[in-house]
């Protein structure tokens, strides 16, 4: 639970009562590689903090192809916020890419924290605003950036994941083929070796 306390310290640090309130409501869960914490059709019930490991949130199109929307690794949150808040079936999957450990907070417990400890309302608002900004930037890049620029942005947003994720996962996130991603990476390496 030290991880989550240190995480909130980056926003508005918690006092002892707030630490006890959040840690007593968060449930630790170990998740195997390729295990889902959300599947399409289910209602998202948790706001999930990643202690260790890595997850992807993705949708599947009519032809069965996966489209990665977001990744979450250590010290990050992942959730289908629309499904969680509206209590409607999700159109997304959240799957572990690596063996992982998470802390999960149910919607009811989240509301309890908002109501009884106003600092959580502020902290989670900033966390969700940051996620919204990430999504806006990603949408903007999708129609205004080249594959090379999108890859550079991926490296900036997820600096520790480029070496942890298979090419297929990164390519799906960027909206390109694995082969084209290899080409982009090779060109980038040559450019850095011979500027």
N, C-alpha and C positions, 0 to 999 in steps of 0.2 A: 504493500500500500504506500510505501515511501515514494514510489514513482508518481502516483496521482497527486500526492501532496506537493511534490516539487513542481509538477505540471501546473497546478493552480497558482503556485507562487509566482509564475511568470505573468499572471494577470493581477488579481487582487489576492494577496496572501490570506490564508485561512487562519482563524484562531482555533483554540483547542476544541471548543464546542462544535465549530463547523467541520473540523477534521473528523471528529467522532461521528457527526451526523452523516457525512458522505461515506466514510469508510464502513460504517455499519450497514449501509444500504447497498453497497456495491458487492456484486457476486463475482468471485474469481472463477474463471473457467479455462480449462485446457482444451485446445482445439487442434485436431490432427490436420496434417496437410490434406488438401482437397475436401475438407469437411466444410459444410455450409453453416453459417449462423443466420442466414436468411435465404429463402427460396421464393421464386416467383409464385404469386398466389397466396403466400402467407402474409399476415399482418406483422409488420416490424414492431417488436415489443421492447427493444432495448436501444439505448444510446451506449455504444461500445468503445471503450478505451483500450488501445493496444499496448500491453506491457512489453511483450516480445513477440517477434514474428512479423508476418506481412499478410495483408488481405487485399482482394480486389473486389470492387463492386461493378457489376456489368449487367447489360441487357442482352437479350438474344433476339435477332431479327427473324422475319418470316422464313428465311432460308436456313435458319439454324446457326448462323454465324454469331459469335460473341463480340460485343463491343464494350471494352473496358472504359468506365467513366472515371474511376478514381482508384487510387491505391492508398492504403494506410499501413504504416509500419510503426515501430516503437515511438511512443509519446505522441500518438495521433488518435483521432476519433473517427469512427465510421458508423453510419446509420442511414437508412432510407427515411429521411426526416419527414417527407410527405406522407408515407405510410404510417409512421409513428404518430404524427400529430393528428391526422385525419382518421386513423384507425381503419384504413382501407387496404385491400390486398395490394401487395407490392408487385411491380412489374420488373423487379430487379433481383439479382442474386448477390450475396456477399459470401465469398469463399476464401478459405485460408490457402495461401500459396506456399506457406511454410508451416511447420508445427508452431503453434502460437499459444500465448497466454493473454487473456483479456480480462478486463473488469467491466461488468455490465450493470447498467442502471436502468430500472424499468421506468416507464412513463409516469406511473403513480409516485414513485420515489423522487423522480425529477421534479414533479409538481410540488411535492412535500418540501423539497429543498428550496424551491423558488419562493414558496409562501412563508416558510419559517426562517429562512436565512437569505435575506435579499442579495447578499454578495454572490450567491450562485446564479441568481437571475442575471446579474451583470456579467459574470464570468462566462456563462454559457451563451449569452447574447454575443459576446465578442468572438467566442469559438465558432458559432454558427455564422456570424458575419464574415469571418475569415474564410470559411468554407464556401460561402456564397461568392465572395470575390474570386476565389480560385476557379469556381465553376464559370463565372462570367468571363474571366481571362481565357479559360479553355475554349469556350464557345467562340469568342472573338478570334482566337488563333485558328480554329477549325476552318474559318472561311477567309482569313486574311493573311495567313502565314504559309510559307513553304514547308515541306517536310523537314528540311534542314533546320529551319527556325523552330518548328514544333519540337524537334528533338533537343535543341539547345534549351528550350523552355522546360522540357521534361527534366533535363539534367539539373536545371536550376531549382525546380520545384521538389524533385526527389533525388537529391545528390547521392544518397546511399543506396538507391535501388537499381541503378544502371548495371551494377555487377551482380546483383542478387536475382534479378528477374530474367526469365528466359526471353529471347528475342520475340517469340510469338506474343507474349503478354505486352511488351512495350509497343510492338507494331500495332496490335489491336487498339491500344490506347491512342496512338498517333494517327490511326486511320490509314495505315499503309501495310504493304506486305512485308513479311520477314526478310525476303530477298532485298527489297528496297531499303529496309532498315540497315542491313549489312552493308549495302553500298554507301548509305549516308555515314555510317560509322567509319568505314574505310577512308572515305574522303575527308572526314573530320580528323582522323589520325594522321593522314598524310599532310594536311594543312598545318597541324600542330608540330609535326616533325620538320617540315620545310616551309616556314612562314614566308 
